[in-house]
Amino acid sequence: MKKNVLIVEDDSDIAHLIELQLLDLGCDADISHDGLEGFNLFKAQQYALVILDIMLPSMDGLDVCKAIRASGSSVPIMMLTAKSTELDRVLGLELGADDYLTKPFSVLELVARVKAIFRREDFLRSENHREAIEESDPLQSKIQNQLTVGDICINISSRSVKKEHEILSLTAKEFDLLLFFAQNPGQVFTRTQLLDKVWGYGHDGYEHTVNSHINRLRAKVEKNPAKPDYILTAWGVGYKFVEEL
């Protein structure tokens, strides 16, 4: 089945360049040059990926990203940012973007990033299918592939999380953050350490990215995000995951 990608980019030349690369990958692509129009397209159809520029008429890319996540969708979002706007990249990651490309970008890098996103999503779907089949056979045990803390069950290979038997809709980075915490219970991490371990970078000024992701994660996994049971604050230092419940 072809993957459908939404491109929201007000520069026609860039939008069509991206479209050509996606067509070469066997994808279908819809193009919008307006933020609000792009969001309405997103609501009307199913997409495997959204490629989203920051500077857009009617509704900027950051607001579109925020609206997509507020709708409950975990569709991968790749943001396009200008070279000089590091703050926009930070805000995009805070709002739930999975990846970003800095303009001007190379076609090879674009294709590599898109392929990596598709590989991850294909793996997730295949693992979810396999897990559904295996769950129909009570003799199949996947304990070694799962982490269970309280009423949260994390399936590592399928990158899925259940809470009280309900599947949670987490973005890629939210899942990575939760898994990292759960694999290191009781250990306190600073924001800089979390950036390094989960995001792969530790630049000054990105610490608010950690705060934003933890706030969203708490909203999804905690009964009362204001009084968390799982993701705890170590005042003056950082965060830790509960040792046991």
Protein Blocks (a to p, Z undefined) as FASTA:
>chain_A
ZZddddddfblklmmmmmmmmmmnopacdddfbfklmmmmmmmpccfbdcddfbdghiaf
klmmmmmmmnopacdcdddddfklmmlmmmmmmnopabdcdddddfklmmmmmmmmmmmm
mmmmmmmmmmmmmmmpmkbccklmpccehjbccdfklopaceehiacdddfklmmmmmmm
mmmghiacdfklmmmmmnopacehilmmmmmmmmmmmmmmpmblmlcfklccdehilccd
dfbZZ
